[in-house]
Amino acid sequence: MKEYKNEDHISIAVIESATIAAIKSGRSDALIAQFILPSHLLSIAKELYDDKKYNPCIDFCKSAFQIKERMSVDALVETLRLWGLSSARLDQKNGVEFSVTELSRIGRKNANLQCHFVAGFDHRLRGRWTEAEDELRAAYALGQENMSVNRELASIYCHQYRFADAERHARAAFDFSPDNAFIVDILLTSLNGKKSQKIQTDEREIERLMNMLKTHSGTQGTSFYFARQAESLLYQNRYKEALDSVDGALKRSPNLPNLHFLRAMILIETGDVEGAEEEVGKIDQMLTTAGGFSREDEARLQEIQIKVLIERRRFAAARDRAKRSNVLPRANEKRLLAEIVRAIGFDPKGVEKDMLDWSKQYR
């Protein structure tokens, strides 16, 4: 901007682009400083959030909030939403609480929706499943067509194996964003899950959605395709084909923990306990390198570890691990305990008397 003279005419587009570029570089001069608006800071915060740069995102949200008097209500809500979601992803409790409190003070419907959404999102990441569902249901009551709310509810219900509930919310998200690979993937997860529970599904629809993933641009879509194909084959007990499919996905996206979780589950079903334990080691290393476990990842990892204990007939250890877990959803805990009971009933030989008595009582 320095080359412009006082009498020069500068277009709004030039001012906007120059202002944002200067803010990003951290070298705004006195002329540029006159044009900095909260909308510029918010625009950069959105880019940073999408790029998973959560700490810088929070910094720009804080800068925008300092001049909130110059913001529209919608911009203020979005600033606090990004601040809260970034804080949740970084497990920064104070940031989440600040976001939720400030959103609750605005007194508008969308602000209240985002208040519940941020709280629910944080609860989900911390593995507080009941609280997460309660908050997200409250958000849903304020905006039943909100894609993000429906996506989060579908994710929670899939994790709890409540696939019929998951499908309803996945469809609502899909209606809003039918070209989003993540949404197509979660809808397919719910439909495959329903099929595994012997609930009627439309095979033509599943095939159509699978084709959408297969043709989706980028490695993410094709990785989703192979993962859902592997999941479907797993539910059909076609383990060799399922393993081939998930390995195909891993060639494209070797660092996706979800694929390693799925591979571990397939290996358990084939009886390859050592292979499953090797995958658990990979997941542990991968998530530690990425900065630690979310509570959701920890719950999934514990579920696989409990299944390994069942396969090794260490029933007491599996039972105690499930009952003492503070990250497993209650529905998953009950399902794992039922698996232990079935395994004991199928082959009670050599099982300790106290475990035999427990399994009969549990029934």
C-alpha positions as CSV (number, residue, x, y, z in Angstrom):
1,M,0.0,0.0,0.0
2,K,3.0,2.4,0.5
3,E,3.3,3.1,-3.2
4,Y,-0.2,4.7,-3.3
5,K,-0.3,8.5,-3.0
6,N,-3.0,10.4,-1.2
7,E,-4.7,11.4,-4.5
8,D,-4.8,7.8,-5.8
9,H,-8.1,5.9,-5.9
10,I,-7.8,2.4,-4.2
11,S,-10.5,-0.2,-4.9
12,I,-12.3,-1.9,-2.0
13,A,-11.0,-5.3,-3.3
14,V,-7.4,-4.1,-3.1
15,I,-7.9,-2.7,0.4
16,E,-9.5,-6.0,1.5
17,S,-6.8,-8.2,0.1
18,A,-4.0,-5.9,1.3
19,T,-5.5,-5.7,4.8
20,I,-5.8,-9.5,5.2
21,A,-2.4,-10.1,3.7
22,A,-0.9,-7.5,6.1
23,I,-2.6,-9.0,9.1
24,K,-1.4,-12.5,8.2
25,S,2.1,-11.3,7.9
26,G,2.0,-9.4,11.2
27,R,3.4,-6.3,9.5
28,S,0.5,-3.9,9.1
29,D,1.5,-0.2,8.8
30,A,-0.4,2.8,10.0
31,L,-2.4,3.1,6.7
32,I,-3.4,-0.6,6.8
33,A,-4.3,-0.4,10.5
34,Q,-7.1,2.1,9.6
35,F,-8.9,-0.6,7.6
36,I,-8.6,-3.6,10.0
37,L,-12.1,-4.8,10.8
38,P,-13.4,-7.7,13.0
39,S,-14.5,-9.4,9.8
40,H,-10.9,-9.6,8.6
41,L,-9.8,-11.2,11.8
42,L,-12.7,-13.6,11.7
43,S,-12.0,-14.5,8.1
44,I,-8.4,-15.5,9.0
45,A,-9.6,-17.4,12.1
46,K,-11.9,-19.5,9.9
47,E,-9.0,-20.3,7.5
48,L,-6.8,-21.3,10.4
49,Y,-9.6,-23.5,11.9
50,D,-10.1,-25.3,8.6
51,D,-6.3,-25.8,8.4
52,K,-6.4,-27.3,12.0
53,K,-4.2,-24.5,13.3
54,Y,-6.2,-24.1,16.5
55,N,-3.9,-22.0,18.7
56,P,-3.5,-19.3,16.0
57,C,-7.2,-19.5,15.4
58,I,-7.9,-18.7,19.1
59,D,-5.5,-15.8,18.9
60,F,-7.4,-14.2,16.0
61,C,-10.7,-14.8,17.8
62,K,-9.4,-13.1,20.8
63,S,-8.3,-10.1,18.7
64,A,-11.7,-9.9,17.1
65,F,-13.5,-10.2,20.4
66,Q,-11.5,-7.2,21.7
67,I,-13.3,-5.0,19.2
68,K,-16.7,-6.8,19.5
69,E,-18.5,-3.5,19.6
70,R,-17.8,-3.2,15.9
71,M,-19.2,-6.7,15.2
72,S,-22.5,-7.9,14.0
73,V,-24.2,-10.4,16.3
74,D,-23.7,-13.2,13.7
75,A,-20.0,-12.4,13.5
76,L,-19.7,-12.4,17.3
77,V,-21.5,-15.8,17.5
78,E,-19.1,-17.2,14.8
79,T,-16.1,-15.8,16.6
80,L,-17.1,-17.4,19.9
81,R,-18.0,-20.7,18.1
82,L,-14.5,-21.0,16.5
83,W,-12.9,-20.0,19.8
84,G,-14.9,-22.7,21.7
85,L,-14.3,-25.5,19.1
86,S,-10.6,-24.8,18.9
87,S,-10.3,-24.8,22.6
88,A,-12.2,-28.1,22.8
89,R,-9.9,-29.7,20.2
90,L,-6.9,-28.5,22.3
91,D,-8.5,-29.6,25.6
92,Q,-8.4,-26.1,26.9
93,K,-11.2,-26.0,29.5
94,N,-11.0,-22.3,30.2
95,G,-11.5,-21.4,26.5
96,V,-14.5,-23.7,26.2
97,E,-16.1,-22.3,29.3
98,F,-15.5,-18.7,28.1
99,S,-17.1,-19.4,24.8
100,V,-20.1,-21.2,26.3
101,T,-20.6,-18.4,28.8
102,E,-20.3,-15.6,26.3
103,L,-22.6,-17.3,23.8
104,S,-25.3,-17.8,26.5
105,R,-25.2,-14.0,27.3
106,I,-26.1,-13.0,23.7
107,G,-29.7,-14.2,24.1
108,R,-30.3,-15.0,20.4
109,K,-31.6,-18.4,19.1
110,N,-28.5,-19.1,17.0
111,A,-26.2,-18.1,19.9
112,N,-28.0,-20.5,22.2
113,L,-27.8,-23.3,19.6
114,Q,-24.0,-22.7,19.3
115,C,-23.7,-22.6,23.1
116,H,-25.1,-26.1,23.4
117,F,-23.2,-27.3,20.3
118,V,-19.8,-26.2,21.6
119,A,-20.5,-27.7,25.0
120,G,-21.7,-30.9,23.4
121,F,-18.7,-31.1,21.1
122,D,-16.4,-30.7,24.0
123,H,-18.2,-33.4,26.0
124,R,-17.9,-35.8,23.1
125,L,-14.2,-35.2,22.7
126,R,-13.8,-35.8,26.5
127,G,-15.8,-39.1,26.3
128,R,-18.7,-37.7,28.4
129,W,-21.3,-39.3,26.2
130,T,-24.5,-38.7,28.2
131,E,-23.6,-35.0,28.6
132,A,-22.7,-34.7,24.9
133,E,-26.0,-36.2,23.8
134,D,-27.9,-33.9,26.2
135,E,-26.2,-30.8,24.9
136,L,-26.5,-31.7,21.3
137,R,-30.2,-32.7,21.7
138,A,-30.7,-29.2,23.1
139,A,-28.9,-27.7,20.1
140,Y,-31.0,-29.9,17.8
141,A,-34.2,-28.6,19.4
142,L,-33.1,-25.1,18.3
143,G,-32.1,-26.0,14.8
144,Q,-33.2,-29.4,13.5
145,E,-31.7,-28.7,10.0
146,N,-28.3,-27.7,11.3
147,M,-25.7,-29.9,9.5
148,S,-23.1,-29.8,12.3
149,V,-25.5,-30.7,15.0
150,N,-26.9,-33.6,13.0
151,R,-23.4,-34.8,12.1
152,E,-22.3,-34.8,15.7
153,L,-25.4,-36.7,16.9
154,A,-24.9,-39.2,14.1
155,S,-21.3,-39.7,15.1
156,I,-22.3,-40.3,18.8
157,Y,-25.0,-42.8,17.9
158,C,-22.7,-44.7,15.5
159,H,-20.1,-45.0,18.3
160,Q,-22.8,-46.4,20.5
161,Y,-24.0,-48.8,17.9
162,R,-27.4,-47.0,17.8
163,F,-27.4,-47.1,14.0
164,A,-31.1,-46.4,13.4
165,D,-30.8,-43.2,15.4
166,A,-27.6,-42.4,13.6
167,E,-29.2,-42.8,10.2
168,R,-31.9,-40.2,11.0
169,H,-29.4,-37.5,11.8
170,A,-26.9,-38.6,9.1
171,R,-29.7,-38.2,6.5
172,A,-30.5,-34.7,7.8
173,A,-26.8,-33.7,7.4
174,F,-26.7,-35.4,4.0
175,D,-29.8,-33.4,2.8
176,F,-27.9,-30.2,3.6
177,S,-24.5,-31.3,2.2
178,P,-24.8,-34.3,-0.2
179,D,-21.4,-33.8,-1.8
180,N,-19.5,-33.8,1.5
181,A,-17.4,-37.1,1.7
182,F,-17.5,-37.0,5.5
183,I,-21.3,-36.9,5.6
184,V,-21.7,-39.6,2.9
185,D,-19.3,-41.7,5.0
186,I,-21.2,-41.4,8.2
187,L,-24.5,-42.1,6.5
188,L,-23.0,-45.3,5.0
189,T,-21.6,-46.2,8.4
190,S,-25.1,-46.0,9.9
191,L,-26.6,-48.0,7.0
192,N,-24.0,-50.8,7.2
193,G,-24.5,-50.8,11.0
194,K,-28.2,-51.3,10.6
195,K,-27.5,-54.1,8.2
196,S,-25.3,-55.8,10.7
197,Q,-28.1,-55.6,13.2
198,K,-30.5,-57.3,10.7
199,I,-32.5,-54.1,10.2
200,Q,-33.8,-53.7,6.7
201,T,-31.8,-51.4,4.4
202,D,-32.0,-50.4,0.8
203,E,-29.1,-52.1,-1.0
204,R,-29.5,-49.9,-4.0
205,E,-29.1,-46.8,-1.9
206,I,-25.9,-48.2,-0.3
207,E,-24.5,-49.0,-3.7
208,R,-25.3,-45.5,-4.9
209,L,-23.6,-43.9,-1.9
210,M,-20.6,-46.2,-2.3
211,N,-20.2,-45.1,-5.9
212,M,-20.4,-41.4,-4.7
213,L,-17.4,-42.1,-2.3
214,K,-15.6,-44.1,-5.0
215,T,-15.7,-41.2,-7.5
216,H,-15.2,-38.5,-4.9
217,S,-12.1,-36.4,-5.7
218,G,-9.1,-36.7,-3.5
219,T,-7.7,-39.5,-1.4
220,Q,-10.1,-38.9,1.4
221,G,-13.1,-40.0,-0.6
222,T,-11.4,-43.1,-1.9
223,S,-10.1,-44.0,1.6
224,F,-13.7,-43.7,2.9
225,Y,-14.8,-45.9,0.1
226,F,-12.4,-48.7,0.9
227,A,-13.1,-48.4,4.6
228,R,-16.9,-48.6,4.2
229,Q,-16.4,-51.5,1.8
230,A,-14.3,-53.3,4.4
231,E,-16.8,-52.6,7.1
232,S,-19.6,-54.0,5.0
233,L,-17.6,-57.2,4.2
234,L,-16.8,-57.5,7.9
235,Y,-20.4,-57.5,8.8
236,Q,-20.9,-60.2,6.2
237,N,-18.2,-62.3,7.8
238,R,-16.1,-62.0,4.6
239,Y,-12.9,-61.4,6.5
240,K,-10.3,-62.0,3.8
241,E,-12.0,-59.5,1.5
242,A,-12.5,-57.1,4.3
243,L,-8.8,-57.1,5.1
244,D,-7.9,-56.6,1.5
245,S,-10.2,-53.6,1.3
246,V,-8.9,-51.9,4.4
247,D,-5.3,-52.5,3.3
248,G,-6.3,-50.8,0.1
249,A,-7.5,-47.8,2.1
250,L,-4.3,-47.7,4.1
251,K,-2.2,-47.5,1.0
252,R,-3.9,-44.2,0.2
253,S,-4.2,-42.9,3.8
254,P,-1.7,-44.7,6.0
255,N,-2.0,-42.3,8.9
256,L,-5.8,-42.5,9.4
257,P,-6.4,-44.0,12.9
258,N,-9.9,-45.0,11.9
259,L,-8.5,-47.4,9.3
260,H,-6.2,-49.0,11.9
261,F,-9.1,-49.4,14.3
262,L,-11.1,-51.1,11.6
263,R,-8.2,-53.4,10.7
264,A,-7.7,-54.4,14.3
265,M,-11.4,-55.3,14.5
266,I,-11.2,-57.5,11.4
267,L,-8.1,-59.3,12.7
268,I,-9.9,-60.0,16.0
269,E,-12.8,-61.6,14.0
270,T,-10.3,-63.8,12.1
271,G,-8.7,-64.9,15.4
272,D,-5.4,-63.1,14.6
273,V,-5.0,-61.7,18.1
274,E,-1.3,-61.0,17.7
275,G,-2.0,-59.0,14.6
276,A,-4.7,-57.1,16.4
277,E,-2.3,-56.3,19.2
278,E,0.2,-55.0,16.6
279,E,-2.4,-52.7,15.2
280,V,-3.1,-51.4,18.8
281,G,0.5,-50.6,19.1
282,K,0.4,-48.7,15.8
283,I,-2.6,-46.7,16.9
284,D,-1.0,-45.9,20.2
285,Q,2.1,-44.6,18.5
286,M,0.2,-42.7,15.8
287,L,-2.1,-40.9,18.3
288,T,0.7,-40.1,20.7
289,T,2.8,-38.6,17.8
290,A,-0.3,-36.5,16.8
291,G,-0.4,-35.0,20.3
292,G,-2.4,-37.5,22.4
293,F,-5.7,-39.3,22.6
294,S,-9.1,-37.9,22.4
295,R,-11.5,-39.6,24.8
296,E,-13.3,-41.0,21.8
297,D,-10.1,-42.6,20.5
298,E,-9.3,-43.9,24.0
299,A,-12.8,-45.5,24.2
300,R,-12.3,-47.2,20.8
301,L,-8.9,-48.4,21.8
302,Q,-10.2,-49.8,25.1
303,E,-13.0,-51.6,23.3
304,I,-10.4,-53.4,21.0
305,Q,-8.2,-54.2,24.0
306,I,-11.2,-55.8,25.8
307,K,-12.0,-57.8,22.8
308,V,-8.4,-59.1,22.7
309,L,-8.8,-60.1,26.3
310,I,-12.0,-62.0,25.4
311,E,-10.2,-63.8,22.6
312,R,-7.4,-64.8,25.0
313,R,-10.1,-66.1,27.4
314,R,-9.0,-63.6,30.1
315,F,-12.6,-63.1,31.0
316,A,-12.2,-61.6,34.5
317,A,-9.7,-59.0,33.1
318,A,-12.0,-58.2,30.2
319,R,-15.0,-57.8,32.6
320,D,-13.1,-55.6,35.1
321,R,-11.7,-53.4,32.3
322,A,-15.1,-52.8,30.8
323,K,-16.8,-52.1,34.2
324,R,-14.0,-49.8,35.4
325,S,-13.6,-47.8,32.2
326,N,-14.5,-44.1,32.5
327,V,-14.5,-43.5,28.8
328,L,-16.7,-46.3,27.3
329,P,-20.3,-45.3,26.6
330,R,-22.7,-47.2,28.8
331,A,-24.2,-48.9,25.8
332,N,-20.8,-50.2,24.7
333,E,-20.0,-51.4,28.1
334,K,-23.2,-53.5,28.3
335,R,-22.5,-54.9,24.8
336,L,-19.0,-56.0,25.8
337,L,-20.2,-57.6,29.0
338,A,-22.7,-59.5,26.9
339,E,-19.9,-60.7,24.6
340,I,-18.0,-62.0,27.6
341,V,-21.1,-63.9,28.8
342,R,-21.6,-65.4,25.3
343,A,-18.0,-66.5,25.1
344,I,-18.2,-68.2,28.5
345,G,-21.4,-69.9,27.6
346,F,-20.0,-71.1,24.3
347,D,-17.0,-72.8,25.9
348,P,-17.2,-72.8,29.7
349,K,-14.3,-75.3,30.1
350,G,-11.6,-74.0,32.3
351,V,-13.4,-70.9,33.3
352,E,-13.0,-69.9,37.0
353,K,-16.1,-70.6,39.2
354,D,-16.6,-67.0,40.1
355,M,-16.7,-66.0,36.5
356,L,-19.2,-68.9,35.7
357,D,-21.4,-67.7,38.5
358,W,-21.1,-64.1,37.4
359,S,-22.0,-65.0,33.8
360,K,-25.1,-66.9,34.9
361,Q,-26.2,-64.0,37.2
362,Y,-25.5,-61.4,34.4
363,R,-27.9,-63.2,32.1
